[in-house]
Each structure stands twice: as C-alpha cells, then as structure tokens.
Amino acid sequence: MATMLCYEGKLSLYCFLGGMVSLLVFYGVESFWYEESMWTKIAFAVGYYVALNILIRLRYNPRDYQIAVRAAFLGAVLSAGIIVLLVANERYKAFGIYATLMAMFHYSEYLGIAICNPKTLSTDSFILNHSVHYALAAAASWVEFFVEVHYFPEIKSYKTIWMAGVLLCLAGESLRKVAMITASKNFTHIVQFERHNEHELVTHGVYSWMRHPSYVGWFYWSVGTQITLANPLCFVIYAIASWKFFHDRILMEEITLLNFFGEEYIQYQERVPSGLPYIRGFRVEP
C-alpha cells in the first residue's frame, strides 16, 4: 500500500507505525521484562514515545513535523489502548477498546484522504481539531465513564456491551471508508461551494444504497463509541447531537449538490434515501 501513497501518506504511515512500537517496548523481550513491574514497563514505553517525538522534531521540517507528530501520537494512543485492554482491571478494559477505536478512526481519516484525494490532504485531515463541540463531547464521555466506574463499576464489565459497541463502530467506520474510496477525488472533509471540472455525481457502489454513506458511517461509529464505554447518558446525547449535526450538514451539502448537478441530483434524491433516519435533505418544491 505504501507504494500507492503520496509522500505525506507514507510519512504518516511510518510515524503511525513508529508510535505503535511503544506497544512492543512495553512487552519487550520476555527474558528481560518478566521480573519488571508494570510501572517500569510503562515508564520505558513513555520514554520511547518521548524519544520518538524528539527524533521527529529534529528530523523533519515544520510542515512535515505537524503530520509526523500527529501520526505518531495516534499510533501511541492505539498501543496504549491495547495495553489497557490486556492488563488493566476488568472495569477499565472498555476504555482501552475505546482508545484503540478512536486512534484507528482518526488516523484512517488521514490515510483515506491520502489514498483517495491527496490534493486536499492537510493536517486537518486527521480531524483531531474537528470542533470545540467535538472535543467537549469526547471529554464528557470520559468524565461519565470514570464517574460510573467509581459508582457503578459493574456496568462497565459486561463484555456483550463492548462487543455490540465495537461491532457497530467497525461497521460504521468500514462504511465511511468504503464511501471515501468510492467517491475518490470527489470526497473532501469540507463541503465544497464551488464546482470544479473534476467534480462528478457519484451514484454507484454504496452511493446506490444511500446518498450520504460517509455520514451514515460516522453517525453509527459515534454512537457505537458510547455503547463500547457503556455510557447511557452520553449514548443519548451523542445520538441526538450527531443526528442534529448531520441533519444540518446534509441540508447544506445538498443545496450545493443541487446547484452543481440540478435535475440529475433531483432524480438521484427520488431514487435513493439519505441513509439516516428522518433526514430527507434539501428538496426543491415543485
């Protein structure tokens, strides 16, 4: 796959894998580590990550550094999530799964753009700085998780809940990435208000089942993260907030699509649903 990637995609992949090496550092060679405490192993893994960041800072120019440091961070978060899943107390394992899912999602967003539409690639393609509301929602889910771990630890230990959440996240993310690859150069993270020569109306593949498969995938991934954490309060909040976000986003996007493609898009709307419940999109009144 690396041979198919642009320079920025290759850089991010190498640094993401470099960040994941912290997992190997944590476990290391069994003959060396078996007598060491878990805290010693954690210290070595953190030390490796810090050393990696220093190396990245010295090796790359400021632009490449911004890509490399984000990719390495996400690789380290994925490794930390796996470590928590494998060695932490049962009640905390769900948070390890959640961290792994988050790291996979954000890195694959960048990698997906690097594959399908590298012209639009930037550090924003990691969508780590998506919005203040996104950051607050994530923080709220962490607060709820740890508060409930303290007061209701038993609800965090049901593996069937984890499995349901993970399956929903994987299904949602898979749908989103298939949509990105299917749309190819027509896919961007930012709604386009000006039509370019290469813009085409994509109606094949997953777009023949639903008009906005990338949003459908993101919606169910978002809700799935809260099922994984067994967060009942944030599950409801995420479902409502995500629905409202995509309702408004689809409305805005379809106005531009109607301007771009006119009657062709109207006919597409009539044939294919939006994909999300009770969201019709923008309709031209007869």
N, C-alpha and C positions, 0 to 999 in steps of 0.2 A: 504493500500500500504506500510505503514511503516514497517510492519512485513516481507515484501519481501526484504527489503533493507539491505545492509551491514551497518556496523557501521558508516562509513563515509557518506553514503547516508542519514541515519537517522539524523546524526548531522547536515548536510547541510539543511535538510528539516526543522528541528526545528528552526534553526537560520534564515532561509529564512522567515518562518512564524513570527518569533520574530521581524525581520526587518519590516514586513508588519504591525505590531501592531502600528507603528508610524501613520498609517492612522487613526486608531481608536483613538489614542491620539489627533490627530488634530481635529477630530469631537467631541470626548468625549461624555459625558452625556449632553444632550441638556440643562438641567436646570442649568448646571454650565457654559456652553460655550456661551450661546446665547448673552450675553452682551459683550463678549470679542472681541477684534479686530482680524482681520485675522493674523496680525503680532504676536500677543500674542500666537495664536494657533500654528503658525509656530515655534516660539521660544520653546514652550513646546514639539513639535514633534522632533525638532532638539536635544533638551536636552535629550529626551528619547533615541534617537539613540546614542548619545554620551555615556550615561549611560550604554546602552546595550553593546557597544564596550568595555567599561572598565570592565564590568562583564565578557564578553567573554575572555578578556585578562587575568583576574585573575583566571578564572575557568579552562581553557584548557592549555595543554602543547603546545609548539611552533608549532608542526606539526598540531594538531587539530585546533589551533587558526587560521592558514592560511586558512583552509577550512571554519571555522565558520565566520570569518570576511568578507570573500567574499560573502558568502550566505546571511549574514545579510545586507551587502551593497546592494545587488541586490533586496532583499525584500524592503528595504527603497526606492530604486530608483523606484520600481514598485508603491509603495504607493505615492511617490512624483508625479509620472506621473498621477495617478488617481486624486490627489488633483488639479493639474494644469488643467486637463480636466474639472473638476467640477466647479472650482471657478475662473479661470483666464479669462481675456479678450478673446473674440472670436478668435482673430488673433493668440493667443498663444496656443489654445487648441490642435492643431495638434502636438505641441512639447510634450505635456503631453501624447498623444497617442503613439508617437514615443518612449518616455522614457519607457512606460509600455511594448511595444513590445520588446525593447532591453533587459530589465530586464528578461522578460519571456524567451527569446531566450537563453541568456547566462546561466541562471540557469537551464533550461530544458536540456541544453547540458550536464551539470554535472550530473543531475539526470538521464538522459537517459543512460549514461555510467555506473552509479551506478547500474542500473537495468539490462542492457544487458551484460556488460563486466566489472565487478568490478575489475578484475585482473589488468586492465590497468588504473584504476582511479588515478588521481593526481590533484593537484590544477590547472594544465594546462588544465584540462578537462572543466573548466569554459570558456576557450578560451578568457579570458579577455585580455591576453597578446599575442594575436594571432600573430601579427607582427607590426613593425613600420608603414608599409603601411596601415594596417587596422586602427590603431589609427589616422593616418593623414587623412584618408578618412572620419572617423567619425567627426573629428574636422572640416574638410572642410564643411561637411553638416550642422554643427551647425552655422558656420560663414555665409554660404549662407542663411540659414533660417532667422537669425536675421537681416542681411543686408536687405533682401527682406521684412521682417516685417516692417522695418523702411521706406523703399522707396515705396514698393508695397504691403501694408497691405491687400488689397482686395483679392489678390490671395491666401492668407492663410486662408480665411474664407469659402471656398467652401466645404461644407460637402460631396458632391459627390466625390470629390478628396480623402478626408480622407477615405471614405468608400471603394473606389476602392483599395487604398493602404493597408488598414487593411485586406481586404479580400485576397489580393494577399500574404501578409505576413503570415496570418493564414494558407492559403493553402500550401505555401512553407514550413513553419515550420512543419505542420502536416505531409507532405510527408517525410520530413527529419527524423522526429521522428519515423514514421512507418518503414522507411528503417533501422534505427538503431535497432529497436526491432526485425525486421525480420532477419537481419544479425546476431543479438545476439552476441555471443562470437567472431564472425568474424569481428565485427566492431571496428575500432580504429580511433582516430583522427590523427594518424601518419601513413604514408604509410609504410608498412612492407616489408623489403627487404629480409627477411629470413623466409622460410616456417616452421611452427610448425606442430606438429601432429594433433592438433585440427582444423587446417585451412580447410575449405570446400568452394567449389564454390557454392554460393547461387544464385539460378535461379528461385525461386518460389516467390509468392506474388508480391510486387511492382517491384521486380527484373525481373519478366517475362515481364514487360512493358518497362523497361528501365534499362540499365546496371549500371547507377550511380544515383539512385534516391535521395541519400542524397545530392549530389552536385547540382542536379536539384532544389531540395527544397531550398537549401541555396542560389542559384543564384536568384530565384524569390523572396525569402524573402529579400535579399539585395536590389534588385531593388524596391520592394514594400515599403521599408522604405523611399525612396526618393519620391515616389508618395504620401505617407502619409504626408510628410513635404511640399509637393508641391514645390520641389526644381528642377526646369527644368535643370539647369546646372549640378548638381550632379547626376540627373537621367541618363543623357547621359554618364557622366564619370563613374558612378557605373556600368552601363550596359557593357561598353567597358572593364573596368578593371576587372570586375568579369568574363566576358567571357574569357579574356586572362588568368586569374588565373586558371580557371577550365580547359581550353584547355591544359595548361601545366601540371596541376596536373593529369588529366586523362591520358595524354600521358605517364607520368612517372609511374603511377599506373598500367596501362595496360601492360607495359613491365614486371613488376614483376608478374602480374597475368598470363601472357603467360609463364613465367619461372616456375611458380608454377603448372599450370594446362595444359599447352601445347595444344594439339588438342581439348580437351574438351572446353577450353576457345575460341579457334578459331571458333568452331561451335556455341558457345553462341554469339559471335560477329556477326556472319552471320544472326542469328535469331532475335536479339534484338538490337535496336538502343541505342546510348549513352544516349539520353534523352534531350540533349542540342543542339540547332540549329547550324549546320555547324561544329560540333565536331564529328569526326569519331573515334578518339582514335588512338592507335598504331596498325597498320596492318602488318602482316607478308606477304611479297611479295611472290607470287608463283614462 
